[in-house]
C-alpha cells in the first residue's frame, strides 16, 4: 500500500517581497466582521457584516442603551462607549469562547 499526500511548500519569505494586506489596494474584499451578541443566560445572535461600522450600527439597533458590551481594543468600537458600558479585551492576554464560536460560524459558511 502506498500513501501519498499533497504537500504545499511555502515560498521564501523575503522582506522586500512582502505584501501589506492592511492596505486597501492589497485586500480582496472578502473580509467580514463577525459580531456575537449574547444575552446572559439567553440566546446568541451571530451576525457577519461587511465592516466594523456596519457591525456597530447592528449592535446599536439590537442592544439596549446602558448594556455592558465586551469588545476588543480596536478603535472602531470606540463610538459605542457613548451608549453602552464598554469593557475592553486584550486578545494577547485573553482568548474568548466567542472567537471560537466565530471561527465555527465562519467555517460553516
N, C-alpha and C positions, 0 to 999 in steps of 0.2 A: 504494500500500500504506500502511495506517495501523497504527501500532504503539501499543498502549496498555499501561500497566502500572498495577496497583493501588498507590497510594501511601498510606502511613499518616502522618498529621500528628500529631506528639506534642502532647499538651495542654501548656499553660503549666505550668511547674514553680514553683508558689508555695510558699514555705516553710511557711506556715500550713496548707496542704492536704496536706502530705506524710504518708505512712503509714509508720510504723516497722515494717518487716517482721520485725524481730527479736523483737517481742512475740508471745506465743503466740496472742492473740486476732486477730492480723492474718496468721497463717500458714494456708496451705491444707491442710497435712498431706501434700503430695505430695513434700516434701523427702526426699532419700535421702543416706546416707553411703556413698560408694564407696571400697572398700579394694582395693588391688592388692598381692598377696603374690607376690613373685618370688624364686625360688631362683637364686642366682648360677649362670649357665650352665645353668639348668634351666627348669622350667615356670613359667608365670604363672597365678595364680588371681585372678580378679576377683570380688568379692562386693559386692552392694548391700544395705545394711542400713537399717533404719528410723531408727536413731540411732547416735551415736558410741559409746554404751555397748554396744549390740549388736555393733558392729564390733570393739570391744576384746575382748569375750568370744569372738568368732570367731577373732581373732588368737591369743588365749591357748589356744584349743582346737586350733589347727592349727600353731602355730610353737613350736619347742623353746625352753625357757628358755636364756638366755645368747646368743641370736641377736642380731645387730645389726639394729635396726629404725630406719628413717628415717621421720620423721613431721614434720608442720608444727608450729607453735608453739601450737596450740590446747591449752587446759587439759585437754580430755577425754582426751588421750593420756598425761597425767602418771602415771596409775596403772600404765602398762606399764613404767615405768622400774624398778620393783621386781624384775621378772622378766627384763628384757631390757636390753641395752646400747643406749640411745636416742641417736640423732643427730637434731638438730632442723634444720629447713629454714625459712628466711625467704623466703616467696613473693615479697616485694617485691624481693628480690635475685636469687633463683634460680628458674627455672621448669623443672620436671622433665618428662621424657618421660612419666612416669606420669600426669600431669594430661592430656596429650594423649590418652593411651590411655583414660583415664576418660571424656573427652569423646566419643570414638568409641563407647565402650561405652554411654554414656547415650543418645546419638542413635539407636543401633540398637534400643533397647528402647522 
